[in-house]
Amino acid sequence: MDGGTAIITLAPGPKDSPALIESIRLVASGVPGVADVRFGMADPAVEPPPGPTPRQPRAGRRPLPVVEPPAREVAPPPPPRSQGQVSREEASRHPKDAEPLAGVRHVIAVSSGKGGVGKSTISTNLAAAWAAAGHRVGLLDADIYGPDIPTMFGAYEKPRMQDDQVIPVDAHGVKLMSLGFLVGEETPAVWRGPIVMGIVRQFLHQVSWGELDYLIVDLPPGTGDAQLSLVQLVKVTGAVMVATPQDVAVTGALKGIKMFESVEVPVIGIVENMRGFACPDCESVHDIFGSGGAETLAASLEIPFLGSVPLGMAVREEGDRGEPTVIGRADSAEGLALQAIAEEVERRIASLADQPVVP
């Protein structure tokens, strides 16, 4: 590294994804002091002899000139690390000392204790419903290991850069940012906690969100690095927990609720998803995952129950089609339930202490 520029020599294999370069760039840019990342390519077929003398080139390896990766193969590079670097102060900050995100009135976390309960469905439809009501809304996909938001919004374009800031993708009136825009669908994110924190920080502070009424953060399942990173990096207005009625999901939701309470983030309430399947042939309702588990949990903890969403085809069909249910199938049972939940969450947020916009 010289003068804040990290020069990385790669020896890619024939099966390596083109997105690998951008993944390495994103990781390397998280190193303190790195302002720029450049790449060189080496011949992978020839191994260097052991023990080279310092400052001498390794015999047998033929380095090529330092070049930038082809623009067609990668997303726009992240801004200089002076803005995106995670400081020691941020990494050790108590959540109560976190500062509001500039220009954003409310940061809303959507979380779940386990995967597969429809957390991203709730995030997507909250964002779309609020945008349709005239609010300025952003959706940050912090589920680094399973970024589904681009698919659920039918948005596949690459973000672009402007004045060292990433311009979020706009879909259905919502500003979106997701790792899914930057890496291929088949590229796994095999990253440890500090890297996850760096990515969350970049998505918060190096994306040009502008003035927003709501920034929804779709968190990964559980109570890990992304959750802690979020509450340390910005002031979170409150959290919406999502669960299905079955016991294992409710137990996971309880852990998530306790985690947010421990870091002094208000729990806005809990949503019960996939509650009851209305059979279109026999017109009877089948509680495939049980019924009322999340509602009972809310009552026992004395937190608001925000509503339930039935299990049906509309959510799956619209999600696969890339359109939020509250827009594509607003008159379906699921669409009506999701709209009602969005309105209830908005009322609950309004009842919390106002969070002023920071210029």
One Martini backbone bead per residue (centre of mass of N, CA, C, O) as a GRO file, in nm:
protein
  359
    1MET     BB    1   0.097   0.035   0.023
    2ASP     BB    2   0.052   0.376  -0.127
    3GLY     BB    3  -0.090   0.658  -0.037
    4GLY     BB    4  -0.381   0.495   0.009
    5THR     BB    5  -0.301   0.263  -0.200
    6ALA     BB    6  -0.424  -0.047  -0.302
    7ILE     BB    7  -0.235  -0.323  -0.435
    8ILE     BB    8  -0.376  -0.598  -0.617
    9THR     BB    9  -0.283  -0.930  -0.686
   10LEU     BB   10  -0.417  -1.150  -0.929
   11ALA     BB   11  -0.518  -1.517  -0.979
   12PRO     BB   12  -0.742  -1.616  -1.172
   13GLY     BB   13  -0.977  -1.841  -1.240
   14PRO     BB   14  -1.197  -1.985  -1.467
   15LYS     BB   15  -1.443  -1.994  -1.227
   16ASP     BB   16  -1.441  -1.710  -1.162
   17SER     BB   17  -1.609  -1.442  -1.077
   18PRO     BB   18  -1.640  -1.114  -1.174
   19ALA     BB   19  -1.741  -1.023  -0.877
   20LEU     BB   20  -1.480  -1.064  -0.710
   21ILE     BB   21  -1.346  -0.787  -0.742
   22GLU     BB   22  -1.565  -0.623  -0.593
   23SER     BB   23  -1.547  -0.774  -0.327
   24ILE     BB   24  -1.250  -0.702  -0.271
   25ARG     BB   25  -1.284  -0.398  -0.279
   26LEU     BB   26  -1.485  -0.375  -0.041
   27VAL     BB   27  -1.295  -0.500   0.170
   28ALA     BB   28  -1.038  -0.319   0.132
   29SER     BB   29  -1.188  -0.042   0.193
   30GLY     BB   30  -1.205  -0.120   0.515
   31VAL     BB   31  -0.921  -0.029   0.550
   32PRO     BB   32  -0.738   0.166   0.718
   33GLY     BB   33  -0.621   0.421   0.482
   34VAL     BB   34  -0.799   0.342   0.240
   35ALA     BB   35  -0.881   0.522  -0.072
   36ASP     BB   36  -0.766   0.304  -0.284
   37VAL     BB   37  -0.827   0.047  -0.542
   38ARG     BB   38  -0.602  -0.174  -0.711
   39PHE     BB   39  -0.527  -0.384  -1.003
   40GLY     BB   40  -0.354  -0.692  -1.068
   41MET     BB   41  -0.227  -0.939  -1.295
   42ALA     BB   42  -0.150  -1.289  -1.269
   43ASP     BB   43   0.006  -1.580  -1.331
   44PRO     BB   44  -0.123  -1.887  -1.204
   45ALA     BB   45   0.081  -2.116  -1.330
   46VAL     BB   46   0.323  -1.972  -1.175
   47GLU     BB   47   0.541  -2.040  -0.925
   48PRO     BB   48   0.717  -1.923  -0.677
   49PRO     BB   49   0.982  -1.916  -0.503
   50PRO     BB   50   1.108  -1.945  -0.209
   51GLY     BB   51   1.229  -1.685  -0.038
   52PRO     BB   52   1.245  -1.386  -0.108
   53THR     BB   53   1.400  -1.102  -0.148
   54PRO     BB   54   1.374  -0.810  -0.044
   55ARG     BB   55   1.267  -0.606  -0.313
   56GLN     BB   56   1.235  -0.855  -0.491
   57PRO     BB   57   1.137  -1.019  -0.744
   58ARG     BB   58   0.957  -1.288  -0.834
   59ALA     BB   59   1.041  -1.558  -0.978
   60GLY     BB   60   0.817  -1.655  -1.248
   61ARG     BB   61   0.650  -1.393  -1.215
   62ARG     BB   62   0.416  -1.203  -1.429
   63PRO     BB   63   0.350  -0.895  -1.403
   64LEU     BB   64   0.112  -0.672  -1.465
   65PRO     BB   65  -0.027  -0.403  -1.516
   66VAL     BB   66  -0.200  -0.173  -1.356
   67VAL     BB   67  -0.554  -0.224  -1.334
   68GLU     BB   68  -0.870  -0.186  -1.407
   69PRO     BB   69  -1.158  -0.315  -1.414
   70PRO     BB   70  -1.401  -0.379  -1.606
   71ALA     BB   71  -1.693  -0.206  -1.615
   72ARG     BB   72  -1.888  -0.445  -1.707
   73GLU     BB   73  -1.812  -0.641  -1.441
   74VAL     BB   74  -1.881  -0.397  -1.248
   75ALA     BB   75  -1.948  -0.197  -1.014
   76PRO     BB   76  -1.938   0.079  -0.873
   77PRO     BB   77  -1.724   0.221  -0.684
   78PRO     BB   78  -1.652   0.306  -0.390
   79PRO     BB   79  -1.589   0.539  -0.198
   80PRO     BB   80  -1.389   0.683  -0.012
   81ARG     BB   81  -1.279   0.585   0.311
   82SER     BB   82  -1.326   0.854   0.469
   83GLN     BB   83  -1.647   0.783   0.483
   84GLY     BB   84  -1.660   0.442   0.536
   85GLN     BB   85  -1.508   0.419   0.789
   86VAL     BB   86  -1.465   0.226   1.073
   87SER     BB   87  -1.447   0.321   1.383
   88ARG     BB   88  -1.377   0.267   1.706
   89GLU     BB   89  -1.608   0.434   1.817
   90GLU     BB   90  -1.835   0.290   1.661
   91ALA     BB   91  -1.769  -0.009   1.754
   92SER     BB   92  -1.811   0.097   2.082
   93ARG     BB   93  -2.082   0.213   2.075
   94HIS     BB   94  -2.354   0.315   2.226
   95PRO     BB   95  -2.672   0.333   2.112
   96LYS     BB   96  -2.754   0.596   2.277
   97ASP     BB   97  -2.509   0.760   2.107
   98ALA     BB   98  -2.636   0.769   1.849
   99GLU     BB   99  -2.688   0.922   1.545
  100PRO     BB  100  -2.858   1.068   1.328
  101LEU     BB  101  -2.958   1.057   1.006
  102ALA     BB  102  -2.911   1.251   0.758
  103GLY     BB  103  -3.240   1.350   0.649
  104VAL     BB  104  -3.370   1.139   0.857
  105ARG     BB  105  -3.636   1.082   1.058
  106HIS     BB  106  -3.675   0.753   1.020
  107VAL     BB  107  -3.548   0.451   1.159
  108ILE     BB  108  -3.646   0.120   1.051
  109ALA     BB  109  -3.653  -0.193   1.189
  110VAL     BB  110  -3.651  -0.523   1.036
  111SER     BB  111  -3.715  -0.829   1.215
  112SER     BB  112  -3.588  -1.165   1.310
  113GLY     BB  113  -3.518  -1.472   1.466
  114LYS     BB  114  -3.578  -1.609   1.181
  115GLY     BB  115  -3.600  -1.763   0.896
  116GLY     BB  116  -3.885  -1.767   0.675
  117VAL     BB  117  -4.119  -1.530   0.778
  118GLY     BB  118  -4.129  -1.252   0.591
  119LYS     BB  119  -3.956  -0.990   0.633
  120SER     BB  120  -3.921  -0.876   0.339
  121THR     BB  121  -4.222  -0.847   0.286
  122ILE     BB  122  -4.274  -0.633   0.500
  123SER     BB  123  -4.069  -0.424   0.405
  124THR     BB  124  -4.176  -0.386   0.117
  125ASN     BB  125  -4.478  -0.302   0.200
  126LEU     BB  126  -4.415  -0.065   0.374
  127ALA     BB  127  -4.269   0.103   0.161
  128ALA     BB  128  -4.494   0.105  -0.059
  129ALA     BB  129  -4.725   0.222   0.113
  130TRP     BB  130  -4.585   0.489   0.194
  131ALA     BB  131  -4.525   0.590  -0.090
  132ALA     BB  132  -4.827   0.588  -0.185
  133ALA     BB  133  -4.894   0.810   0.054
  134GLY     BB  134  -4.634   1.031   0.010
  135HIS     BB  135  -4.376   0.931   0.112
  136ARG     BB  136  -4.037   0.930   0.198
  137VAL     BB  137  -3.857   0.636   0.083
  138GLY     BB  138  -3.636   0.386   0.219
  139LEU     BB  139  -3.438   0.077   0.137
  140LEU     BB  140  -3.230  -0.127   0.336
  141ASP     BB  141  -3.032  -0.408   0.257
  142ALA     BB  142  -2.889  -0.594   0.538
  143ASP     BB  143  -2.900  -0.879   0.397
  144ILE     BB  144  -2.607  -0.996   0.303
  145TYR     BB  145  -2.672  -1.321   0.265
  146GLY     BB  146  -2.995  -1.239   0.157
  147PRO     BB  147  -3.068  -1.040  -0.106
  148ASP     BB  148  -3.420  -0.974  -0.197
  149ILE     BB  149  -3.517  -0.688  -0.283
  150PRO     BB  150  -3.472  -0.672  -0.591
  151THR     BB  151  -3.679  -0.896  -0.660
  152MET     BB  152  -3.936  -0.768  -0.510
  153PHE     BB  153  -3.896  -0.497  -0.711
  154GLY     BB  154  -3.774  -0.547  -0.997
  155ALA     BB  155  -3.455  -0.469  -0.947
  156TYR     BB  156  -3.135  -0.463  -1.167
  157GLU     BB  157  -2.979  -0.222  -1.152
  158LYS     BB  158  -2.711  -0.019  -1.130
  159PRO     BB  159  -2.555   0.176  -0.945
  160ARG     BB  160  -2.452   0.512  -0.921
  161MET     BB  161  -2.227   0.780  -0.943
  162GLN     BB  162  -2.209   1.092  -0.730
  163ASP     BB  163  -1.999   1.264  -0.566
  164ASP     BB  164  -1.907   1.006  -0.390
  165GLN     BB  165  -2.198   0.877  -0.439
  166VAL     BB  166  -2.463   0.665  -0.406
  167ILE     BB  167  -2.728   0.592  -0.617
  168PRO     BB  168  -3.021   0.489  -0.573
  169VAL     BB  169  -3.263   0.278  -0.648
  170ASP     BB  170  -3.575   0.310  -0.827
  171ALA     BB  171  -3.890   0.170  -0.690
  172HIS     BB  172  -4.207   0.244  -0.640
  173GLY     BB  173  -4.090   0.515  -0.487
  174VAL     BB  174  -3.824   0.364  -0.386
  175LYS     BB  175  -3.526   0.366  -0.221
  176LEU     BB  176  -3.248   0.148  -0.311
  177MET     BB  177  -3.027  -0.082  -0.119
  178SER     BB  178  -2.801  -0.354  -0.230
  179LEU     BB  179  -2.592  -0.618  -0.273
  180GLY     BB  180  -2.756  -0.731  -0.522
  181PHE     BB  181  -2.641  -0.495  -0.716
  182LEU     BB  182  -2.313  -0.589  -0.694
  183VAL     BB  183  -2.377  -0.894  -0.714
  184GLY     BB  184  -2.430  -1.196  -0.792
  185GLU     BB  185  -2.664  -1.443  -0.742
  186GLU     BB  186  -2.411  -1.672  -0.699
  187THR     BB  187  -2.272  -1.487  -0.483
  188PRO     BB  188  -2.118  -1.526  -0.195
  189ALA     BB  189  -2.111  -1.401   0.149
  190VAL     BB  190  -1.789  -1.455   0.295
  191TRP     BB  191  -1.824  -1.289   0.596
  192ARG     BB  192  -1.735  -1.110   0.856
  193GLY     BB  193  -1.831  -0.887   1.088
  194PRO     BB  194  -1.656  -0.631   1.012
  195ILE     BB  195  -1.755  -0.628   0.717
  196VAL     BB  196  -2.052  -0.591   0.772
  197MET     BB  197  -2.023  -0.320   0.914
  198GLY     BB  198  -1.899  -0.172   0.670
  199ILE     BB  199  -2.142  -0.206   0.480
  200VAL     BB  200  -2.355  -0.070   0.653
  201ARG     BB  201  -2.208   0.201   0.662
  202GLN     BB  202  -2.208   0.257   0.360
  203PHE     BB  203  -2.521   0.242   0.320
  204LEU     BB  204  -2.571   0.487   0.509
  205HIS     BB  205  -2.320   0.713   0.425
  206GLN     BB  206  -2.274   0.648   0.086
  207VAL     BB  207  -2.572   0.713   0.039
  208SER     BB  208  -2.807   0.910  -0.144
  209TRP     BB  209  -3.098   0.962   0.026
  210GLY     BB  210  -3.175   1.219   0.142
  211GLU     BB  211  -3.496   1.306   0.201
  212LEU     BB  212  -3.663   1.133   0.473
  213ASP     BB  213  -3.913   0.976   0.654
  214TYR     BB  214  -3.819   0.673   0.570
  215LEU     BB  215  -3.590   0.411   0.686
  216ILE     BB  216  -3.565   0.089   0.591
  217VAL     BB  217  -3.430  -0.202   0.766
  218ASP     BB  218  -3.333  -0.509   0.636
  219LEU     BB  219  -3.267  -0.768   0.832
  220PRO     BB  220  -3.127  -1.025   0.940
  221PRO     BB  221  -3.144  -1.291   1.101
  222GLY     BB  222  -3.138  -1.238   1.432
  223THR     BB  223  -2.847  -1.129   1.672
  224GLY     BB  224  -2.609  -0.976   1.518
  225ASP     BB  225  -2.400  -0.768   1.349
  226ALA     BB  226  -2.613  -0.594   1.200
  227GLN     BB  227  -2.776  -0.501   1.444
  228LEU     BB  228  -2.544  -0.371   1.605
  229SER     BB  229  -2.443  -0.179   1.385
  230LEU     BB  230  -2.693  -0.008   1.346
  231VAL     BB  231  -2.727   0.100   1.652
  232GLN     BB  232  -2.433   0.235   1.644
  233LEU     BB  233  -2.453   0.425   1.378
  234VAL     BB  234  -2.768   0.481   1.439
  235LYS     BB  235  -3.067   0.617   1.503
  236VAL     BB  236  -3.338   0.423   1.619
  237THR     BB  237  -3.672   0.442   1.645
  238GLY     BB  238  -3.751   0.131   1.559
  239ALA     BB  239  -3.899  -0.206   1.585
  240VAL     BB  240  -3.994  -0.476   1.368
  241MET     BB  241  -4.145  -0.780   1.425
  242VAL     BB  242  -4.120  -1.115   1.279
  243ALA     BB  243  -4.368  -1.386   1.262
  244THR     BB  244  -4.485  -1.688   1.313
  245PRO     BB  245  -4.699  -1.894   1.498
  246GLN     BB  246  -4.483  -2.074   1.566
  247ASP     BB  247  -4.272  -2.149   1.823
  248VAL     BB  248  -3.989  -2.107   1.690
  249ALA     BB  249  -4.052  -1.812   1.594
  250VAL     BB  250  -4.136  -1.691   1.867
  251THR     BB  251  -3.869  -1.743   2.013
  252GLY     BB  252  -3.700  -1.568   1.821
  253ALA     BB  253  -3.855  -1.304   1.870
  254LEU     BB  254  -3.791  -1.279   2.168
  255LYS     BB  255  -3.488  -1.238   2.131
  256GLY     BB  256  -3.511  -0.983   1.957
  257ILE     BB  257  -3.658  -0.809   2.161
  258LYS     BB  258  -3.441  -0.825   2.384
  259MET     BB  259  -3.218  -0.697   2.220
  260PHE     BB  260  -3.349  -0.417   2.174
  261GLU     BB  261  -3.388  -0.354   2.474
  262SER     BB  262  -3.076  -0.368   2.549
  263VAL     BB  263  -3.030  -0.109   2.327
  264GLU     BB  264  -3.271   0.101   2.342
  265VAL     BB  265  -3.496  -0.006   2.134
  266PRO     BB  266  -3.792   0.032   2.025
  267VAL     BB  267  -4.083  -0.169   2.010
  268ILE     BB  268  -4.342  -0.138   1.800
  269GLY     BB  269  -4.383  -0.452   1.712
  270ILE     BB  270  -4.580  -0.739   1.595
  271VAL     BB  271  -4.585  -0.977   1.329
  272GLU     BB  272  -4.814  -1.210   1.177
  273ASN     BB  273  -4.728  -1.456   0.961
  274MET     BB  274  -4.897  -1.703   0.807
  275ARG     BB  275  -5.218  -1.684   0.897
  276GLY     BB  276  -5.381  -1.875   0.738
  277PHE     BB  277  -5.551  -2.082   0.493
  278ALA     BB  278  -5.752  -2.012   0.218
  279CYS     BB  279  -5.948  -2.218   0.060
  280PRO     BB  280  -6.065  -2.202  -0.273
  281ASP     BB  281  -6.256  -2.467  -0.264
  282CYS     BB  282  -6.373  -2.495   0.055
  283GLU     BB  283  -6.365  -2.218   0.230
  284SER     BB  284  -6.143  -2.283   0.435
  285VAL     BB  285  -5.938  -2.261   0.729
  286HIS     BB  286  -5.580  -2.318   0.758
  287ASP     BB  287  -5.344  -2.377   1.026
  288ILE     BB  288  -5.039  -2.457   0.936
  289PHE     BB  289  -4.870  -2.263   1.166
  290GLY     BB  290  -5.096  -2.177   1.317
  291SER     BB  291  -5.227  -1.954   1.592
  292GLY     BB  292  -5.134  -1.663   1.783
  293GLY     BB  293  -4.836  -1.657   1.886
  294ALA     BB  294  -4.756  -1.354   1.849
  295GLU     BB  295  -4.997  -1.234   2.000
  296THR     BB  296  -4.932  -1.366   2.272
  297LEU     BB  297  -4.654  -1.241   2.305
  298ALA     BB  298  -4.740  -0.947   2.306
  299ALA     BB  299  -4.918  -0.969   2.560
  300SER     BB  300  -4.693  -1.074   2.758
  301LEU     BB  301  -4.503  -0.803   2.689
  302GLU     BB  302  -4.663  -0.541   2.624
  303ILE     BB  303  -4.690  -0.524   2.308
  304PRO     BB  304  -4.767  -0.454   2.002
  305PHE     BB  305  -5.010  -0.565   1.776
  306LEU     BB  306  -5.005  -0.521   1.416
  307GLY     BB  307  -5.077  -0.800   1.283
  308SER     BB  308  -5.201  -1.014   1.016
  309VAL     BB  309  -5.103  -1.260   0.761
  310PRO     BB  310  -5.205  -1.445   0.525
  311LEU     BB  311  -5.190  -1.745   0.352
  312GLY     BB  312  -5.094  -1.694   0.007
  313MET     BB  313  -5.051  -1.620  -0.340
  314ALA     BB  314  -4.996  -1.313  -0.370
  315VAL     BB  315  -4.715  -1.283  -0.247
  316ARG     BB  316  -4.564  -1.481  -0.431
  317GLU     BB  317  -4.645  -1.368  -0.710
  318GLU     BB  318  -4.547  -1.073  -0.666
  319GLY     BB  319  -4.256  -1.133  -0.580
  320ASP     BB  320  -4.177  -1.277  -0.850
  321ARG     BB  321  -4.269  -1.012  -1.023
  322GLY     BB  322  -4.175  -0.740  -0.870
  323GLU     BB  323  -4.435  -0.673  -0.668
  324PRO     BB  324  -4.599  -0.535  -0.440
  325THR     BB  325  -4.893  -0.626  -0.295
  326VAL     BB  326  -5.012  -0.329  -0.241
  327ILE     BB  327  -5.011  -0.298  -0.564
  328GLY     BB  328  -5.079  -0.567  -0.731
  329ARG     BB  329  -5.285  -0.683  -0.464
  330ALA     BB  330  -5.471  -0.485  -0.285
  331ASP     BB  331  -5.753  -0.674  -0.276
  332SER     BB  332  -5.631  -0.875  -0.115
  333ALA     BB  333  -5.592  -1.017   0.184
  334GLU     BB  334  -5.290  -0.948   0.201
  335GLY     BB  335  -5.300  -0.654   0.108
  336LEU     BB  336  -5.489  -0.550   0.332
  337ALA     BB  337  -5.311  -0.637   0.572
  338LEU     BB  338  -5.054  -0.476   0.494
  339GLN     BB  339  -5.186  -0.197   0.495
  340ALA     BB  340  -5.276  -0.202   0.793
  341ILE     BB  341  -4.991  -0.231   0.910
  342ALA     BB  342  -4.871   0.030   0.796
  343GLU     BB  343  -5.069   0.215   0.950
  344GLU     BB  344  -4.997   0.115   1.237
  345VAL     BB  345  -4.698   0.182   1.235
  346GLU     BB  346  -4.734   0.484   1.184
  347ARG     BB  347  -4.886   0.539   1.448
  348ARG     BB  348  -4.662   0.438   1.640
  349ILE     BB  349  -4.444   0.637   1.553
  350ALA     BB  350  -4.605   0.896   1.626
  351SER     BB  351  -4.602   0.819   1.943
  352LEU     BB  352  -4.330   0.881   1.938
  353ALA     BB  353  -4.070   1.055   1.955
  354ASP     BB  354  -3.957   1.301   1.787
  355GLN     BB  355  -3.742   1.312   1.490
  356PRO     BB  356  -3.535   1.520   1.367
  357VAL     BB  357  -3.409   1.675   1.106
  358VAL     BB  358  -3.087   1.660   0.965
  359PRO     BB  359  -2.894   1.880   0.775
   0.00000   0.00000   0.00000
